[in-house]
Amino acid sequence: MAELLFLVGMMGAGKSTVGRLVAQRLGWAFVDTDAEVVARTGRSVEELFEAQGEAGFRAEERVAVHEVAARTSPTVVSVGGGAVLDEANRAVMAGSGTVVWLRAAPAVLAARVASEAGRPLLAEAGPSGARAGLERIEADRRRWYEEVASAVVDVDELAPEEAAAAVLSAAGLP
C-alpha cells in the first residue's frame, strides 16, 4: 500500500498550501480533491453547487476521495473541508493513510477566506458574516474531524512552512 497523507480541516486552514510544502519536502505527489473534482467535471466548485446543490457536489467529492485513496504512489492529499461529512470518505481515508487535521479558530479562518470568491457555503454570509458562518460549519464538522484524524496540528499562529514541519512531525514522517 502506498503512503498517503490526508490533510483535513476547514476552508482556510491551509490544506492546499501546507500540503504542497509537505509533498515537496517528502518528494511525494500532491493532490487537491477539489481540483480533482473540477478537472473531472469541467466545472468549478461554485458552478457545481449552483447546478447540483451541495449533495451533487458531495457525490463528486466522494468519487475524488476514493480515487485518491486507491493511488499506488506516495501522495499528500488536500481534502475538501466537507468531505469528512461522508462516512465512507472517513472510512477510506482512515483505512488507507494517515489523516492530519489542520485546526484553526473560526476568527482566523474568516480573516483568511472572507474576501475570497468561490466559497459557496459562505457566499450568502458576506464578509461580515463569514466568521459566524464558519463557526456554524466548524461546529457541525468538528466531531468528524476528531473521529478521522490520527493527529491534530493547530495552525492559528503558524506560517505555512512551520505548519508543514508540524504536519511531518505529527505524522511521524522525515
N, C-alpha and C positions, 0 to 999 in steps of 0.2 A: 504494500500500500504506500502510495506517495505521501510525503509530508505535506499537510495542508494546515494553514494557519488562517482562521477566520477572525476578522475584526468586526464586532458588532457594537452598536450604540446608536444614539440619537443622531439626527441630522445636525451637522455642525461639530460633531465630536472630533472630526479629523480622520475618519477611517480611510478615506482615499489618500490624503496627503501622507499620513503616517504609514499606511500600507505600502505605498510606493517606496518610501525610505527603507522600510524593513526588507522589502523584496530586493532592493538594490544592495543592501548590506549583506544579505544572505546569498545573492546571486540566483534568486528564485524568480519565477514568473509572477506577475501581478494581474489580478482580475478584479474588476468592479462589477458587481451583479447588475447594478442599474445600467451600466454601459453595455453589458451583455444583452439586457432586455431591449435597449434601444437598437443595438446592432441587429438583433433577430427580427424585431417587428418593424423597423424603419420609422418608428415614431418616438418622439421624446416622452419622458415620463409624464410631463404635463398633458401632452396630447392623448396619451393612453388613459389618464384619469378622466379627461373630458369625454373620450369616445366610449370607454368601457367601465368607467367608475373605478372605485378603489378595488372592488372584488376582481374585476378583469385584470387590473394591473397586478394584483397579488398572485393571480394564477400564472401570469407570465413570469413573475419573480420566482415562483416556486420551481418552474422549469429551469431557470437560470441557476438557482442554488443547487439543484440536484445534478445538473450537468457539470458544474464546477466540482462538486463533491466526488464525481467519478473520474476526475483527472488522474493521470498516472505520473505526472511530474510535480516536483515541489512547487507549491503556489501559495502566495499570500492573497487572501480574498477580502475585499471590502464589501461587506454585506449591507444591502439597503436596510435602513433603520427599522422598518416594519416587518421585515422577513421573519423575525422571531415570533410574530403573532401566530404563525402557522406551525402546528405541532410537528408535521412531517419535516419541515425545514429544521426545526430544533433537533429532531432526532438524527437527521442525516449529517448535520454539522457536528454534533457531539460524537457521533459514531465514526466519523471519517477524518477528524483532525482535532487540533487544539483551538479552543474558542476563547478569545480575549475580549472583554467588554471595555471599551473606551468610555469611561463615565465622566460626565460633565454636568455642572449645575445648569438648570434652565436659563438663568440670567446670562451665563457665559455663552450658551448656545444661541440665545436670542441676539446677543451682540454680534455673533459670527454670521447668522443667516438672515436676519430681519430684512436686509436690503437686497437679498438675492432673489432673482426671479426663478421660476421653475420649481417651487416648493408648493405643490398642490394642497397639502394639508394645512399650510399657513396662508394660502392666497387670500382667504376671506378675512383673516385676522388683521392684516395691515401691519405696518412696522410697530405701532404702539401696542398691538395685541399679540405680538409674536411670543413674548415671554409667557403670557397666560396660556396661549395655545400649546407651547412647548411643555409647560408644567403639566397640563392635562394629558398630553400624549405620553410624556415620561411616566406619569403615574400609572397609566394603562399598561405600559410595556415593562416597567421595572421588574416585575416578578418573572417575566420571560427571559430578560437579560440575566437575572440572577440564576435562573434554572439552567440555562445553556452554557454559561461561561465557566471555564475552568480557572480563569484568572481575571482580575479587575485592575485596570490602570486608571487612576484619577488624572485627568488631563487638564483640569481647570487652569493650572499655573505652569504648564509645561510647554515649551517651544516644541515644534514638530520633531526636531532631532532628539530632544530629551524624551519625548513620548515614544519615539521609535526604540530608543535604548531601553526604556522601561518595559515595552512590549516584549522585546527579545529576552530580557531578564525574567519577566513573568512567565513566558512560555518555555523557559529553560533552553533557549537557543543561543548560539555563539554571537 
